[in-house]
């Protein structure tokens, strides 16, 4: 029975370590807040990574999508908080820039990007999302 407890303790410790690493990887460099509405009209805030290229800011979503990306597409317009400034945007999908944005994310977020990619799968099929500010 002693071995069962030992194995359980190692398993729990590994999960805690992995969770801590994931949080450290996600939050140690710039993170923005995406503000969208769900299907019931409830506000949802999602923390995401962002990079800049050629005058635009970019988010990235995996090829299999996500809840925040579904909400972003359903609403058309959304708000994003960056550097304590909340602005309104619309998204333009830029499949042609996916490799470039993946490279910029890797450069900016370094080992954190590599760790998250290892946990969720490769960046193949990722979609670059260009942010267009609305007046």
Backbone as CSV, one residue per row, in Angstrom:
resi,resn,N_x,N_y,N_z,CA_x,CA_y,CA_z,C_x,C_y,C_z
1,UNK,0.827,-1.195,0.000,0.000,0.000,0.000,0.874,1.262,0.000
2,UNK,2.045,1.176,0.625,2.967,2.297,0.682,3.357,2.744,-0.724
3,UNK,3.528,1.809,-1.642,3.904,2.130,-3.018,2.792,2.842,-3.766
4,UNK,1.558,2.492,-3.466,0.417,3.148,-4.109,0.401,4.626,-3.727
5,UNK,0.607,4.918,-2.432,0.658,6.312,-1.988,1.834,7.049,-2.614
6,UNK,2.952,6.387,-2.710,4.142,6.989,-3.294,3.902,7.331,-4.772
7,UNK,3.327,6.398,-5.505,3.031,6.613,-6.928,2.010,7.744,-7.086
8,UNK,0.981,7.761,-6.230,-0.024,8.823,-6.279,0.607,10.185,-5.990
9,UNK,1.511,10.227,-5.011,2.176,11.489,-4.662,3.044,11.976,-5.810
10,UNK,3.761,11.078,-6.462,4.587,11.453,-7.615,3.706,11.972,-8.750
11,UNK,2.598,11.317,-8.985,1.669,11.718,-10.036,1.114,13.121,-9.755
12,UNK,0.666,13.363,-8.519,0.123,14.680,-8.151,1.217,15.746,-8.263
13,UNK,2.415,15.450,-7.810,3.525,16.395,-7.901,3.838,16.740,-9.354
14,UNK,3.809,15.743,-10.221,4.075,15.978,-11.647,3.011,16.887,-12.255
15,UNK,1.765,16.663,-11.896,0.674,17.502,-12.409,0.835,18.939,-11.909
16,UNK,1.152,19.100,-10.629,1.352,20.444,-10.079,2.531,21.146,-10.739
17,UNK,3.611,20.418,-10.959,4.783,20.986,-11.617,4.454,21.418,-13.044
18,UNK,3.770,20.565,-13.780,3.392,20.874,-15.157,2.453,22.071,-15.207
19,UNK,1.498,22.135,-14.281,0.573,23.269,-14.222,1.327,24.555,-13.908
20,UNK,2.248,24.494,-12.955,3.051,25.663,-12.614,3.910,26.124,-13.764
21,UNK,4.523,25.187,-14.479,5.332,25.533,-15.648,4.487,26.183,-16.729
22,UNK,3.300,25.631,-16.943,2.406,26.173,-17.964,1.997,27.601,-17.604
23,UNK,1.688,27.840,-16.332,1.309,29.191,-15.907,2.481,30.153,-16.046
24,UNK,3.669,29.706,-15.648,4.858,30.560,-15.776,5.147,30.855,-17.241
25,UNK,5.013,29.870,-18.093,5.257,30.047,-19.517,4.253,31.023,-20.132
26,UNK,3.024,30.953,-19.688,1.960,31.762,-20.270,1.994,33.213,-19.835
27,UNK,2.406,33.477,-18.616,2.237,34.808,-18.035,3.526,35.612,-17.877
28,UNK,4.668,35.090,-18.265,5.928,35.775,-17.973,6.281,36.873,-18.963
29,UNK,5.666,36.892,-20.118,5.899,37.914,-21.137,4.549,38.602,-21.368
30,UNK,4.476,39.558,-22.237,3.245,40.327,-22.470,2.033,39.434,-22.733
31,UNK,0.952,39.760,-22.036,-0.333,39.085,-22.225,-1.395,40.167,-22.362
32,UNK,-2.284,40.017,-23.338,-3.388,40.951,-23.528,-4.687,40.281,-23.101
33,UNK,-5.728,41.084,-22.930,-7.041,40.544,-22.578,-8.009,40.787,-23.727
34,UNK,-8.549,39.700,-24.233,-9.554,39.746,-25.297,-10.923,39.715,-24.627
35,UNK,-11.791,40.668,-24.986,-13.129,40.757,-24.399,-14.156,40.417,-25.486
36,UNK,-14.863,39.319,-25.292,-15.896,38.884,-26.229,-17.188,38.602,-25.463
37,UNK,-18.237,38.286,-26.197,-19.525,37.932,-25.594,-19.871,36.503,-25.991
38,UNK,-20.391,35.733,-25.041,-20.812,34.375,-25.379,-22.224,34.406,-25.954
39,UNK,-22.766,33.232,-26.249,-24.076,33.153,-26.914,-25.217,33.670,-26.044
40,UNK,-25.019,33.799,-24.744,-26.056,34.329,-23.849,-25.886,35.825,-23.600
41,UNK,-24.845,36.438,-24.188,-24.584,37.848,-23.998,-23.684,38.141,-22.806
42,UNK,-23.166,37.101,-22.192,-22.259,37.250,-21.046,-20.860,37.613,-21.527
43,UNK,-20.248,38.584,-20.866,-18.885,38.995,-21.213,-17.892,37.912,-20.796
44,UNK,-16.934,37.631,-21.683,-15.892,36.640,-21.417,-14.549,37.293,-21.714
45,UNK,-13.626,37.209,-20.765,-12.286,37.755,-20.944,-11.299,36.608,-21.052
46,UNK,-10.462,36.647,-22.084,-9.467,35.609,-22.333,-8.101,36.262,-22.416
47,UNK,-7.125,35.694,-21.717,-5.753,36.201,-21.747,-4.998,35.494,-22.863
48,UNK,-4.367,36.293,-23.739,-3.704,35.754,-24.928,-2.364,36.443,-25.163
49,UNK,-1.554,35.796,-25.973,-0.289,36.376,-26.424,-0.543,37.225,-27.661
50,UNK,0.329,38.190,-27.873,0.198,39.102,-29.005,1.587,39.442,-29.530
51,UNK,1.684,39.629,-30.841,2.918,40.121,-31.459,2.544,41.216,-32.453
52,UNK,3.543,42.006,-32.822,3.346,43.085,-33.791,4.193,42.819,-35.017
53,UNK,3.642,43.172,-36.188,4.366,43.033,-37.437,3.775,43.975,-38.472
54,UNK,4.629,44.752,-39.091,4.250,45.646,-40.194,3.040,46.515,-39.859
55,UNK,3.041,47.086,-38.654,1.996,48.029,-38.276,0.725,47.424,-37.702
56,UNK,0.629,46.116,-37.605,-0.553,45.461,-37.047,-0.158,44.591,-35.863
57,UNK,-1.119,44.386,-34.986,-0.965,43.416,-33.906,-1.630,42.123,-34.353
58,UNK,-1.114,40.999,-33.835,-1.621,39.691,-34.230,-1.844,38.789,-33.029
59,UNK,-2.940,38.069,-33.067,-3.193,36.951,-32.182,-2.987,35.698,-33.011
60,UNK,-3.008,34.551,-32.352,-2.861,33.289,-33.083,-3.788,32.263,-32.439
61,UNK,-4.446,31.497,-33.293,-5.295,30.405,-32.811,-4.827,29.113,-33.470
62,UNK,-4.905,28.029,-32.732,-4.544,26.727,-33.283,-5.503,26.314,-34.378
63,UNK,-5.062,25.424,-35.233,-5.865,24.971,-36.361,-7.186,24.330,-35.959
64,UNK,-7.264,23.814,-34.732,-8.501,23.173,-34.282,-9.447,24.158,-33.607
65,UNK,-9.084,25.444,-33.553,-9.953,26.478,-33.010,-9.937,26.521,-31.491
66,UNK,-10.812,27.351,-30.949,-10.962,27.478,-29.503,-12.234,28.262,-29.224
67,UNK,-12.649,28.281,-27.976,-13.856,29.015,-27.606,-13.744,30.505,-27.860
68,UNK,-12.597,31.087,-27.505,-12.450,32.534,-27.715,-12.492,32.887,-29.196
69,UNK,-11.933,32.023,-30.041,-11.925,32.281,-31.480,-13.340,32.167,-32.049
70,UNK,-14.098,31.221,-31.580,-15.493,31.070,-32.004,-16.297,32.311,-31.628
71,UNK,-16.103,32.806,-30.401,-16.811,34.019,-29.965,-16.376,35.230,-30.781
72,UNK,-15.083,35.338,-31.047,-14.556,36.451,-31.831,-15.204,36.483,-33.213
73,UNK,-15.286,35.329,-33.852,-15.892,35.262,-35.189,-17.389,35.528,-35.156
74,UNK,-18.070,35.050,-34.138,-19.521,35.223,-34.044,-19.911,36.679,-33.830
75,UNK,-19.074,37.410,-33.106,-19.422,38.791,-32.768,-18.932,39.815,-33.778
76,UNK,-17.973,39.451,-34.603,-17.453,40.388,-35.596,-16.503,41.418,-35.010
77,UNK,-16.978,42.181,-34.043,-16.140,43.180,-33.385,-15.905,42.743,-31.948
78,UNK,-14.812,43.224,-31.381,-14.460,42.848,-30.024,-13.569,43.927,-29.435
79,UNK,-13.301,43.820,-28.158,-12.391,44.745,-27.499,-11.181,43.984,-26.991
80,UNK,-10.068,44.699,-26.934,-8.814,44.110,-26.480,-8.128,45.116,-25.567
81,UNK,-7.664,44.655,-24.409,-6.919,45.508,-23.494,-5.442,45.174,-23.620
82,UNK,-4.664,46.219,-23.918,-3.211,46.083,-24.031,-2.586,47.343,-23.449
83,UNK,-1.610,47.171,-22.602,-0.970,48.305,-21.935,-1.998,49.198,-21.243
84,UNK,-2.959,48.569,-20.587,-4.012,49.260,-19.835,-4.918,50.127,-20.704
85,UNK,-4.896,49.910,-21.998,-5.751,50.656,-22.921,-6.703,49.664,-23.592
86,UNK,-7.995,49.919,-23.476,-9.011,49.031,-24.055,-9.549,49.661,-25.336
87,UNK,-9.330,48.953,-26.465,-9.757,49.454,-27.773,-10.625,48.426,-28.479
88,UNK,-11.395,48.914,-29.455,-12.301,48.061,-30.233,-11.616,47.680,-31.543
89,UNK,-11.804,46.409,-31.962,-11.163,45.877,-33.165,-12.121,44.996,-33.945
90,UNK,-11.699,44.715,-35.164,-12.278,43.624,-35.948,-11.108,42.754,-36.377
91,UNK,-11.374,41.498,-36.595,-10.320,40.535,-36.928,-10.299,40.246,-38.420
92,UNK,-9.089,40.113,-38.950,-8.899,39.683,-40.331,-7.992,38.448,-40.275
93,UNK,-8.509,37.318,-40.760,-7.718,36.093,-40.752,-6.657,36.179,-41.832
94,UNK,-5.417,35.893,-41.478,-4.296,36.006,-42.402,-3.546,34.670,-42.462
95,UNK,-4.138,33.711,-43.167,-3.502,32.397,-43.328,-2.115,32.528,-43.960
96,UNK,-1.958,33.528,-44.826,-0.676,33.733,-45.507,0.437,34.191,-44.558
97,UNK,0.081,34.657,-43.366,1.087,35.147,-42.412,1.298,34.193,-41.235
98,UNK,0.688,33.027,-41.282,0.766,32.120,-40.142,2.195,31.734,-39.783
99,UNK,3.007,31.414,-40.775,4.407,31.046,-40.493,5.158,32.218,-39.871
100,UNK,4.960,33.392,-40.395,5.632,34.591,-39.873,5.212,34.859,-38.426
101,UNK,3.915,34.776,-38.146,3.420,35.045,-36.795,3.884,33.949,-35.837
102,UNK,3.910,32.695,-36.283,4.462,31.618,-35.449,5.913,31.918,-35.073
103,UNK,6.698,32.375,-36.038,8.113,32.681,-35.787,8.247,33.855,-34.809
104,UNK,7.412,34.883,-34.971,7.466,36.028,-34.062,7.031,35.640,-32.646
105,UNK,6.032,34.778,-32.548,5.599,34.301,-31.225,6.722,33.503,-30.564
106,UNK,7.393,32.662,-31.341,8.500,31.880,-30.799,9.630,32.795,-30.334
107,UNK,9.915,33.812,-31.124,10.980,34.757,-30.774,10.641,35.530,-29.495
108,UNK,9.411,35.956,-29.368,9.001,36.773,-28.223,8.800,35.933,-26.963
109,UNK,8.143,34.784,-27.094,7.756,33.988,-25.923,8.696,32.805,-25.666
110,UNK,9.684,32.609,-26.497,10.788,31.644,-26.365,10.333,30.286,-25.823
111,UNK,10.934,29.859,-24.707,10.657,28.515,-24.188,9.186,28.332,-23.810
112,UNK,8.495,29.411,-23.483,7.069,29.311,-23.164,6.265,28.851,-24.369
113,UNK,6.579,29.399,-25.531,5.897,28.988,-26.762,6.190,27.535,-27.070
114,UNK,7.429,27.128,-26.875,7.800,25.729,-27.129,7.085,24.785,-26.168
115,UNK,7.001,25.174,-24.893,6.328,24.332,-23.907,4.846,24.182,-24.221
116,UNK,4.188,25.295,-24.505,2.748,25.241,-24.818,2.517,24.418,-26.078
117,UNK,3.382,24.562,-27.079,3.250,23.762,-28.307,3.385,22.285,-27.988
118,UNK,4.309,21.926,-27.095,4.487,20.520,-26.724,3.260,19.982,-25.983
119,UNK,2.609,20.836,-25.198,1.444,20.399,-24.434,0.189,20.267,-25.291
120,UNK,0.012,21.185,-26.248,-1.227,21.194,-27.039,-1.058,20.674,-28.453
121,UNK,0.145,20.362,-28.851,0.392,19.905,-30.211,1.162,20.950,-30.992
122,UNK,1.493,20.620,-32.200,2.326,21.521,-33.006,1.555,22.772,-33.406
123,UNK,2.260,23.688,-34.011,1.654,24.926,-34.505,1.164,24.779,-35.942
124,UNK,1.234,23.564,-36.479,0.722,23.323,-37.833,-0.754,23.680,-37.891
125,UNK,-1.123,24.432,-38.891,-2.522,24.824,-39.063,-2.926,26.040,-38.257
126,UNK,-1.982,26.641,-37.513,-2.311,27.838,-36.737,-2.740,28.961,-37.684
127,UNK,-3.618,29.803,-37.187,-4.152,30.901,-37.991,-3.727,32.225,-37.361
128,UNK,-3.122,33.088,-38.155,-2.769,34.437,-37.708,-4.013,35.312,-37.797
129,UNK,-4.245,36.082,-36.758,-5.410,36.961,-36.689,-4.909,38.400,-36.594
130,UNK,-5.105,39.144,-37.671,-4.658,40.532,-37.735,-5.727,41.418,-37.100
131,UNK,-5.300,42.321,-36.234,-6.228,43.186,-35.529,-6.318,44.550,-36.210
132,UNK,-7.533,44.928,-36.603,-7.782,46.214,-37.244,-8.587,47.084,-36.276
133,UNK,-7.971,48.167,-35.824,-8.618,49.066,-34.890,-9.806,49.757,-35.535
134,UNK,-10.873,49.911,-34.743,-12.071,50.622,-35.200,-12.137,51.965,-34.491
135,UNK,-12.599,52.966,-35.193,-12.701,54.310,-34.584,-14.033,54.507,-33.935
